[in-house]
Amino acid sequence: MKQLFWWAALGVLALLACQNAPGPAPVATQTPVATPPLDTFPAMGVDYLMGKFDPATRTDFVKIGKPYTDKTGMMLRKEAFEAFEKMWTAARNDGITLKIISSTRTFSQQKAIWEGKWSRFAQETPDPEKRALRILEYSAMPGVSRHHWGTDIDLNDLNNPSFENNGAHKSAYEWLAKHAHEYGFCQPYTPLSDPHRTGYHEEKWHWSYTPLSRPLLDQYLKTVNDSMISGFTGAETANGIRVVENYAAGINTACR
Ligand SMILES: [Zn+2]
């Protein structure tokens, strides 16, 4: 009952935010969209949290197509996509193009990314821990990626400079920094100089739908530990690096 109340309240707030959309731009603080108490969120289980499931078989996921992405096979949690659609439309009305270039990734998709880099970096960085740390600058270990949850997206380009100075997506980043929070999105990987940030380098393209990803991170940190990170080449480095504490938990505090 308590749970129902919070989700109904969230719905009303979302509706109000929507009705207010054409009004003056609010102050650009990272004020989060209301999130129900974390412990009222349904327990998703360790396999879900670590990406060991097929999103195509789940009714709480939706497929994403044009004009939101040019890629095939993109999926997100339904609420996250509905919020993205609203954000996409508002951005377009301001002359900004947002394209999803990566969304939900399973454990095995993340394993392919990780092991690809593990091989490519082998000659230059033979030491396993150093090699893992190098991959971890921009890529998560399988079982540790926020992309497993269906709540996180990469937008436009996987390259910080294109969101800066004379980059093609500078105005998109400025728009997102100002407005994404109005739709529930937050940039988890801000500069490492930010308070409490550890782990991955800044990613100006990675945005997270916090009404879902907040409770999922809370469940993740209560469920998963370094010794559970296994099943791919280089997984033995997870303990020494303390990947759950330093990477999964080391995000922008505004997204927590
Ligand atoms: Zn990402």
Residues whose N, C-alpha, C, O or C-beta is under 5 A from the ligand:
A	BS01	ZN	I153 D154 H206
